[in-house]
Amino acid sequence: MSEKSSPIKYFLCGGFGGVCTVLSGHPMDTIKVRLQTMPLPKPGEVALYAGTWDCFKKTVQKEGFRGLYKGMSAPLTGVAPIFAISFFGFGLGKKLIKNDEEQVLTKAELFAAGAFSGIFTTSIMAPGERIKCLLQIQQGGNVPQKYNGMVDCARQLYAEGGMRSIYRGSVATVLRDAPASGMYFMTYEWLKERLMPEDASAKLKLLVTTVAGGCAGIANWLVGMPADVLKSRLQTAPEGTYPNGMRDVFKQLMEKEGPTALYKGVTPVMIRAFPANAACFVGFEMAVKFLDWVAPNL
């Protein structure tokens, strides 16, 4: 990631990287959301899913492999602007922190620029996450389908509670994305700096980008997972379930399931994190090289 890349270049290349992320990581994201939001079994009942593999197997058996991509239209439609704004926010954050173009940012400054980018994305991320999660938890064959896709889901949410309903979970989204994005970009920049020799070949550069991007994704979710669990439950609960928002979700979760529930769905998240975010940064760096060739002054 060139230190001299403009925020506009970050915006364009980040959008392409985001598309690569969704295409490679959505199946595990579907499993994550279903594990996070499955109902607690009553006494004597068996849990809906025994774990990641059981959820994967039952989803494919009941809905086919297409079931793993349920709800993908929402993130795929929004992902280009989401990642574009995220990378733009990071590029802008770096620019605001620097005193001059040649300044090398510290790890704390990189974290701050990354956290700044997480705040930028909420306006698009929150409604996209709400719609995605609602579509993902529709169990094939278990309950009637309430929503017939992204547009129908958005329309019904608006009819039920206006924009407030569509944007439910926005605070939880910020609390997840600000620190997680800070860790994400800081980890990527740090690992690239540590692993990339100055005379690296094209193959080695690709390998380092893949490793750094994958590890950045894991670091992102280690920080953001607890808030993500709370966000998913808040965004998929029936209206009025949590009148005080995230505080009620957290209180109920602690009382009924304990602290370990904050990492419910962590296995599919970690399985997804490395390849999805490796794909993101490889796509980003490829787009940067392409723009450096076609628009070197951008």
N, C-alpha and C positions, 0 to 999 in steps of 0.2 A: 504494500500500500504506500504509494509515493507520498512523501511529506509535502510535496508541492502540488498535489492534486487539489483542485478546487472543490468547494462544497457541491457545485453543480455536477461535477464528474462523479462525486460520491453518490449523489441522488440517482443519476442514470444507471450507474453500475450496481448500486445497491438493489434497485428494482429487479434487475436480471438475476442477481444472486438470490433474491427472495423466491423467485419462481423455481429455481433449482432446489431450494430448501423444501418447498411444499411438495413438489413432485416426488422427492426422495423420502420424505419423512411423515407424510400424512397417515399411512396405515398405523404406525405406532402411536400417533397422536390420538387416533380414534380409540384405540385400546386404553390409552391413559385416561381419557375422559370417562369411558365406560366404567373403569375400575374406580375412579374417583367418586362417581355419582351413583353407583349401584346401591339399592336400598339395603339396610341392615337386615339380616335374616331374623325372623322371629324364633322364639324358643322351639327347638325341634326341627327347624327348617335348615336347608343347606344353602349356603351363599350362592348367589346367581353365578359368580365366577370364582373359581378356586385360585386364580392367579393369571399372570400374563398369558401363558401358553393356553390355558383353558379358555380365556376370553377370545384369543385369536382363533382357536379351533371352533368354538361355538358360533362366532361371527361368520366364519367361512362356511360352516355347515348350513346355517340358517339363511344367510344372505348372499353367499358366494363371495368371491374376492372383491366384487364391487362394494360390498358392505364395509370393507376396510377404508374405502375412499368416500364414505358417506360424509356429507358436509364439506367436501373439498371445494365446492364452488365458491363458498364465502371467503375462505382464506386465499384461494387462487385469484379471485376478483380483487380482493383488497391487498394481497401480499406485495404486489409491485409497488403501490404507493406506500405501504407500511414500511417495507424494507428500504425503499428509496428515501423516505422521510427519516428513518432511523440512521441510515448512513450519512444522509445530509446533515442531520443533527450532530452526529459525531464529527464530521468534517468542520461544521460551523463551530462546534465547541472547541475543537483544537485551535481553530483560527482565532477565536476570542481569547483563549488562554495565552497564546504565543505573543511575545513582544516583537519578534521578527521571524522571517520565514525559515531561517536556519536553526532556530531554537529546537533542541531535542526535549520533548516533554518527559517528565518523571512519570512513574507508574501511578502515583496519586492523581496527577493531572490527566493522564489517560483515562483513569477510572471516572473522574469528574466529567470529562467530555462524553464518555459513554453513557453515564447516568443522565446527562442533559439530553441525549438522543432518545432515551426511554420515555421521557416526559413528552417529547415531540409527537410520538406515535399514538398516544391514547385516543385522540379524536376519531381515528379510523380503527384502531385495534380493538377498543372496547365493544362497539356494536358488532364487529366482525367475529370476535370471540363469542359473544352472546349467541349469535345465530349459529355459528359452527357447533358449539356445545349442544344446543337444543336439537340440531339435526343428528349429531353423533349418538345421542342417548336414545333415539328412537329405535327400539329393539325390534328387529325383523321377526314378525310372527308372534311376539309377546303381547304387544299392545297396539291398538289402532294407530295408524300414522296420522299425526295431527298436522304436520307441515309437509307440503309438497314442493320442497326445495327452498332455496335461499330467498327468493322474492316473496313467496307466499308466507314464509316465516316472518320476514320483516313487516309485511302488510298486517299480519295478525297481531304482532307485538305492538305496532303503532295503534291499531284499533283498540287494543286492550288498555294501553296506558300511555300512548303518545311517545314522544322522543325520550321521556324519562324511562319508559320500559325498555326501549331499544338500547339505551346507554346504561342500563343497570350493571353494576360491577366496575364502573370507571375508576373509582378510588382504589379498588383491589387491583385493577390492571396497572395503575401507576405504581402502587406499592410493590408489585411484582417486577415491573419492567425497568424502573429506575436503577435499583441496585444490581439487578441481573444484567442489564445492558452495560453498566459500568464494568462489571467483572468480565463480560463477554469480550468487549473491545480491548480492555487492558491485557487479558490473557493472550489474545491473538497477537497483539503487537509485541508483547514480551517474549513469547515463544519464537516468533519469527526472528526477532533480534538475536535470541540466544542460539537458534539452530541454523540460521542462514549464513554460510560463509560468503565473503565478498566475491569470490570467483566461482560461485555455484553454477552448475550446468542447468539447462532448462528442465531436465528430469528431476534434479535435486530440488529446484525451486518448486516444482509441482508437488513433490513429496512433502516438503516443509510446509507449504500452504495447506495441504490436506491434513497433516498432523496438527498444525497450529489451529486451523479452523475447527477440527473435530474436538480438540481439547477445550477450545473456547466455548463450544456448545455445552460440554459437560459442566464447565465452571459456571456458565449461565444458569443451568437448571439446579445445580447444587444450592445456589443462592435463591433462585426464584420459585422453587417447588412449593414451599409452604403457602405462600401467597396465591399460587396457582390453584392449589386444592381448594382454598377458601373461595377464590373467584369462581371456579367451576360450579361449586355447590350453590353459591349465591345466584349465579346467572341461570341455572337450570331449575331452581326451586319455584313452586307455584307462587303467584302473587300473594303477598302478605305473610309468607312463611317466616321471613326474617325482617321484622319491622325496623330494627336498628342496624340493618345491613351487616357488614363484615364482623362487627362485634358479636352479634347474635350467632353468626355462623361459627366463629371461633369458640365461643362459650359452649355451644351445644356439642361441637366436635370434641372438645376437651372432656366434657362431662360423660359422653357416651362412648368415645373411642380412644381417648388419650392422645398424647403427643405424637405417637408413631403414625397416626392417621394423616398428619401433615405431609408425610412422604408416601401416601397411597398413590400407586401408579408410577412409582419411581423407576421400576424395572423397564417398562416400555419406553419411558422418557430417556433413560440412559442408553438403551439399545438404539433409539432414534437419534439421539443428540449428536453422536460422532459423525455418522454418514451424512445426515441432513445439513449440519453446519459446515462440514468439510466441503460439501457440494456448494453451499452458499459462498464461501470465500474463494473457492476455485472459480466459480462463475463470476464473482466480483472481479477477481484479478484478471480473468480472461477479457472481461468487458473493458477494464481499464486499459489493457494492452491494445484492444481494438480501437478505443477512442483516442489513445495516444497516437495511433497510426492515422486515423481519418480526421481527427480534430486536435492536433498537438497543442494548440493555444487555448483550449477550453479550460 
